[in-house]
Amino acid sequence: MNEATIVHHMNTALTLVLMLSLPPLLIASVVGLVVGLLQAVTQIQDQTLPLTVKLIAIILSIVLLGPFLVGPLLQHAQQLYTDFPGLTR
């Protein structure tokens, strides 16, 4: 196992983490902005409302987008398991 393969696998793993976390983060940002605007317009001062709405939106996004997001994760895990004997020599 040389340094180039380690860097390649770490680069792939970090890119995968960024790709998998991007949709829930974008949804949480948009929902937080919309709820903040609605709170400013209606002058509702409840602090738990944005957190609750964002939590529900993130859970729904993970449930709905999970099957699409798990494909690259499984592919990367399968690639690591098939390359493992060569990596440990």
C-alpha positions as a printed Julia matrix, in Angstrom:
89×3 Matrix{Float64}:
   0.0    0.0    0.0
   1.53   3.25  -1.07
   0.75   6.83  -0.3
  -1.04   7.51  -3.59
  -3.72   4.87  -2.98
  -4.34   6.17   0.53
  -4.71   9.72  -0.77
  -7.01   8.51  -3.55
  -9.31   6.61  -1.16
  -9.38   9.5    1.33
 -10.14  11.98  -1.46
 -12.98   9.78  -2.71
 -14.38   9.36   0.81
 -14.29  13.11   1.55
 -15.92  13.92  -1.78
 -18.6   11.35  -1.04
 -19.27  12.89   2.38
 -19.65  16.33   0.8
 -21.99  15.01  -1.9
 -24.15  13.12   0.59
 -24.46  15.99   3.05
 -25.19  18.69   0.46
 -28.93  18.02  -0.18
 -30.01  18.05   3.5
 -27.88  21.15   4.16
 -29.37  23.01   1.22
 -32.89  22.04   2.24
 -32.25  23.13   5.83
 -30.87  26.47   4.63
 -33.84  27.17   2.37
 -36.37  26.12   5.02
 -34.6   28.23   7.65
 -34.67  31.25   5.36
 -38.37  30.8    4.57
 -39.32  30.28   8.21
 -37.23  33.28   9.24
 -38.95  35.45   6.67
 -42.37  34.23   7.78
 -41.47  34.94  11.4
 -40.31  38.43  10.5
 -43.46  39.17   8.53
 -45.88  37.79  11.13
 -43.79  38.89  14.13
 -43.94  35.46  15.74
 -41.16  35.25  18.32
 -41.2   31.49  18.94
 -37.64  30.12  18.97
 -38.57  26.45  18.63
 -40.5   26.91  15.39
 -37.49  27.18  13.02
 -35.71  24.29  14.67
 -38.75  22.03  14.51
 -39.52  22.86  10.88
 -35.88  22.38   9.85
 -35.68  19.06  11.68
 -38.82  17.79   9.95
 -37.52  18.99   6.57
 -34.15  17.3    7.07
 -35.76  14.03   8.13
 -38.08  14.13   5.1
 -35.18  14.91   2.77
 -33.15  11.99   4.1
 -36.12   9.64   3.8
 -37.02  10.79   0.29
 -33.48  11.18  -1.09
 -31.97   8.26   0.82
 -32.34   5.66  -1.94
 -30.63   7.98  -4.43
 -27.84   8.93  -2.04
 -27.04   5.45  -0.8
 -25.98   4.21  -4.27
 -22.6    5.98  -4.38
 -21.98   5.04  -0.74
 -22.54   1.35  -1.43
 -20.41   1.54  -4.56
 -17.54   3.09  -2.61
 -17.83   0.51   0.19
 -17.88  -2.32  -2.34
 -14.8   -0.87  -4.06
 -12.96  -0.69  -0.74
 -13.84  -4.29   0.11
 -12.69  -5.57  -3.27
  -9.45  -3.56  -3.09
  -8.75  -4.46   0.54
  -6.51  -7.52  -0.11
  -4.35  -5.46  -2.47
  -4.22  -2.55  -0.07
  -3.01  -4.58   2.89
  -0.07  -6.27   1.16
